[in-house]
Amino acid sequence: MRLIVYTGKGGTGKTVTSCSTAIKLADRKYKTLIVSSDPAHTLDDAFKLHNIDGNRNGGLNNEIKQIVSNLHALQVDPINEISKRYSKILTYMASIFSSKGIDETLAYEFAMMPGMTQVFSLLRVEEVMRENSYEMIVLDMPASGEALRYLYFPKLVGSIGRKLSGLMGAFSGFSKLFQAFSGISVPENVTRYEHDLFERLNFLSDIIKDNNVTSLRLVANPDSFSIENAKRTYMSASLYGINVDLAVINKIMPAPETQNGSNQYYTNWTKFQHGKVEEAKANFYPLPIKEIPLHSSELAGIEMLRVNANLMFTDDQDPANIFYHGKPFSITQENSNKLCITTKVPFTKKENFDIKRSGTNVTIRVMGPTGYIVNVIPLPTITFNMKLMGANLDNNILNIFFEKTM
């Protein structure tokens, strides 16, 4: 079984990429499920389900539905999931706030902890994977800079749960914290739900950290904003231990020499985009890059998604493959004051690079086959109060040293 997760900035074509991959997998006879928890119900639009069924009411409504042979889709409604499966916990949490005089409507809003809607969406994925009824699951993550934290949350909570055997879970700890002054006791069924929730988070954690099962794939456009967003996600994934095996650069305009009657406006944009693609190849090295052209019409409906899938994955390529296995970044902490970030830098020699820090990034300037390449590496939070002390390069491996200063 494989779990393939697509993430990226909003508007980069993440949903189209996810749907195209799912169609390609289904065409290769894998029993495939595509899952989205985007509140905009993007799967309905991508597959044109309202056209297939004659009306939008025939689309996906929190239930699994067949799209084509070997392909099913699930549009998760996080609020519906919580209401159906965890309403007792939510009601109990809200009652604590309500007992302190908070309006009931607001009490329910406070009870819904930040990011928890996405955690409950992931639990629906866990349920499907536990049933083992699909060979491939493609997850279209909502566009959010916090997406990776939602993926890492089960691993974190699962670890805490195993260590703190006397604590029944995050909700239990939270509720007991307020029990002293709320005067509301913890219902027995809430404790049971909490225990079940921990068990499911542990199972989900095992799935996400298994690099032979789960792959994260980055989606970006050939522009500075989405590429920078993807680079920071790439760094975060490495820190969280989630394997990134592919990057997809979408909506690339054709080269100027292939454009009929092109004017200077489009020529300038095209040159800019192709420069960004080359920059991305260096920035994401050694991650494989898929370059997808800008289509001449909207990418919606089964056939258009299939066309896009065949551009992403040629006939001899299986989307289920793990295209890269390894960490682009690693951090070694010598002690509380010193650490080293190790990263791979392409196409350079010891004498052909320089490095400097600029705020929360490190800029590496390296000599490539066709000239200098600039690679900007986002730094983890731990280095923000540290000073860049130096760097050395050996066989395309760059070691960057940081130290706290008094």
N, C-alpha and C positions, 0 to 999 in steps of 0.2 A: 504494500500500500504506500502511496505517495501523497504528501500534502504540499502543494505549490501555492505560495502566497505572493500576490502582486501588491506592491505599494508604491506610492508616488504622490507628487503634488497634484492638487485638483486641476483638471483640464488637460492632463498629459496624455490621456487615452488609456488610462489604467483599466477601465471596465472593458473597453473594446479588446485590449490585449488579453485580458483574462478570458473573455468569451471566445476569442479566436483560438487560444491555447486549448480550451475545453473542447471545442469542435474538432480540432486536429487530433486530440487524444481519442475522442469518440470515433472518428473516422479510422483510427488505427485499432479499433475494436476493444479499447479499454472501456470498462464500465465506469463512467465519469459523472461526478456531481460538481457543479459550480455553485458557490455560495457567496452571497453578498449581504451585507448588513447596512448598506447605504440607504438612509431614509428617503432618498429621492427615487427609490425603486428603479434603479438604472438597468437592471436585467430585463425588465419589461420592455424598455425602450430599445435596448441593444438587440434583443431577439425579435422585436416587433410583435410581441405576444398579443397586444390589443388588436393588431391587424389580423393575426391568425384566427383569433377567437371571435372577431367581429366587434368586440367592445373591450374596453379597458378592464371591466369587471372580471373578465376571463383570465387575467394575468396572474402573477404569483402573489399569493396571499399567505405567507408564512407556512406554506405547505410545499412539499417536493412535487415537482411536475415534470413530465417528460417533454423534452424539446425536439430531439431527433433520436434516431436509433443510437443506443448506448449513452445518451446524454440526458441527464436530469438537472434541474435548476431549483435552488432554494433561495428565496428572498427573505432573510431573517428580519423580523420586526423585534428589536431588542425590548421595547416596552411590552409587547405582547408576551415575549418569553418570560419576562419577570413577573408579569401579571398571572400567567398560567402556572409557572413552576416554582416561583419564590415569593409569592404574595404574602405568605405568613411572616417571612423575615422582614419584608418591606413594611408590612402593616405594623409589626412590633416596633421597628425602628421609628416609624412615624408617630406611634403612640407615645414614645418617650419625649419627643419634641413637643407634641401636642399637649402633654401633661404639664409642660412648663409655660403654657399660655400662647404658644405659637399657633397661628391660624392653620387649620388642618391641611389646606391646599399647600401652603408653604412647608408644612411638616413633611409632606411626601416628597417635595423637591429636595429638602435637606437630607432626607433619608437615602436618596439616590446619590451615592458617593460619586465624585468625579471619575469619569472613565469606566464606570461599572457597566454601562450599557454595552460596551464593546466586549467586556469580559463575559457577559452573559451570551453574547453572540458566539464567542469562541466556544462556550460550553455546548452550544448546539452542534458545532463542528465535532467536538469531543464525543457527543452522543452518537453521531453518524459513524465516526471512526471506531467507536467501541462495538457497534453493531457489525462492522466489517462487511458491509454490503456493497461497497464501491472499491475499485482498484485505485482510482485517482480522484482526489478532491482538489479543486482549484478555488482558492479563497481570494475574493476581490475585497481588499481592506479599504475602509473609508479613507478619504484623503485627509490625512492629519499628521502633523509632526509628532504626535503622541502614539502613533500606530504601533511602533516597536515596543513601547512600554506595555501596551495591552498584551502583546505576545509574550513579554518577559514576566508579566504579573503572575501567571500560574507557577512558574519556576520559583519565584521569590516566595510566594505564599506557601507553596508546597514545602519548601525548605524550612520555613518558619514552623509550619505545622508539624513536621517530623521532629524538630528540636524541642518544641514546647508542648510536650505531651499533655500537660495539664490545662492547656488552652484549647478550646474546641474550635477556634477559628477567628478570623478577623472580625466577623460580625459579632461573634460571642464576646470577644474581648471588648469590642466597642460598646455592645449593649450592657455588659457588666460594669463598664466604667461609669455609665450613667445610672445604673440601677440604684446606686447608693442614695442619690438625691431625687430620683424619679419616683421611687416607691412602687415601681412596677416590676414584678418578678419575671424571670425568663421562662416562658412556657416550655414544657418538655418537648413538644413537637418542633419548636424552633431550634432547640439544641440538636435534634436528630437531623433536621434539614442542614444545619451547619456542618455536621459530621459528613453527610453525603456530599456536600459542596466541596469539602477538603479532599475527599477521595477523588472526585472528578477533576479537581485542579491538579492533583498529583499525576493522574493519568495523562492529562493534557500537557503537563510539564515534560513528561517523558517523551511525548510525541514531538514537541517543539525543539527540544535539545538534541534529538536524534538526527544527525546530519545525513543519515542514509534514508531518512523518511521525509524530512521537511526541508524545503528550499525556499528562500526568500528571493524574489526577483524585483529589480528596480525598474521603474518606468519614468522616463524623462523626455523632454523636448529639447531641441538644439538651442537652448537659451540659458543665460547665466542663472536665472532664478531656480529653474527646476533642476538643473545639474547640481547646483550647490546644495539644494534640498536632498537630492539623491546621495551626494557624497557624505553628508552628515548622517544620513540613514545607514550608509555603508559602514561608517565608523561605529555607529551605535550597535549595529548588528554584530560586528566583530566583538565588541565589548560584552554583549549579551550571550555570545556563543551560538548565534543563529547563522547557519551557513547561507551566504549569498552566492548563487551560482550563475547569475546572468543579469545583464543590464540591457534594456530596450530603449533605443532613442527613436521616438516617433515623430511623424510629421516633418520629415526632411524634404525641403523643396529640391526639385531636380537641378542638376548642375547647369550653369549658365549656357554652356555650349549645346545643351539638349533642348533649351527653351526656344520655341518658335516665336520670333518677333518680340523677344523680351526687352523691356526697357530698363533703364539704369536703376530704378527703384527696386525691381525684383532681383536684378543682378546683385545689387548691394546686399539685400537680405539673404540671397542664396550663398554668397561668399561668407557672410557672417555665420550662417548656420553650419556650413561645412567646416569652418574653422572651429566652431564649438564641438562638432563631432570628433575632430582630431584631438582637441583638448580633452574630451571625455575619455577617449581611448587611453591617453596617458594617465588621467586622473583615476580611472577605475582599474588600471593595470594591477594584476594579471587577469581580471575578470573579462570573460568574453562579452562582446558587444554585438547586438542585433540592430541593424540600421533599417528603419522602415520608412518608406517615402510617404510624402503627403498625397493622399488619394484625391482624385478629381471629383469625388462625390462623397456624400455622407456614408460613414461606415455603420450601417444598421441593417439587420436582417441576416438570415442564415447564410445566404450566398456571398454577400459582401464580407461577412466575418470569415468565411472559408477562404476567400481570396486573400485576405489579410494574413490568415494563418499560414497559407502556403508561401507568403513572403517572409514570414518570421522563421518558419521551419521548412526547409526544403524537403522534398519527398523522401530523402534518405535519412532525415533527422527525426528522432523521436522526442517530443516535448517532455516525456517522462524522464529523459536522461538527466543525470546530475552533470551540468556543464563545467562546473569548477568545484573543487573541494579544497578548502583551505582558508586560513585567516589572512586578510590583507594587513591587519594591524595586530600587534600583540603588545602587552604592557607588562614589564617586569619591575616590581617595586623592591628595591634593595632594602630600604627601611622607610620609616614614616616621612623622611625628608627628601629622599631621592627615588627617582624612577626613570625608566628608559622606555621609550616607544620605538618599536621596530616596525618598519614598513618596507615594502618592495618598491623600488624605483626603476623604471625601465630605461634601457638604452643609454647608459651613462658610465663614466669612469671616475675614479677617485678625484682626478684633477679637474673634472668638468661639471662641478655643481657648487652652488652656494645656497645657504639657508638662512632665513630670518623669521622672526616672530612678528606677527601683526595682530594684537588683541587676542582673540580666541582661535586664531589660525596660525599655522606654520606654512610659509611659502618656500617651496623648493624650486630652484631654477637649475635645470639639468640640460646638458647638451645631447640632443638626439641626432638621428641620421640626417635630418633636414634643417637643423638649427636648434635653438634653445626652446625647451618646453617648460612651462610653468605649471607646477602642481601645488594646489592649495589644500592642505590637510586640516580638517577641523579637529580641534583638541578636545579631549575629555575634560569634564568639569574639574577633576582632581588637580589638573595642572594650572588652573586659573590663578592660584596664589603661589606659583612656582616660577622660577627664572630659567630660561633656556641657557644651558651651560655649554653646549657644544654638540657635535655630531661627527660620526664617521661612516664611511661607505665601504662595503666589501661585497663583491659579487652581486651587485644590484640590491643588496640589503642595506638599508639606511637605519642606523641607530641614533636616536635623538635623546639627549640627556637633559633632565630637568632636576632642579633642586630648590627646596624652600630656602628663602633668605630671611634672616631675622631683621 
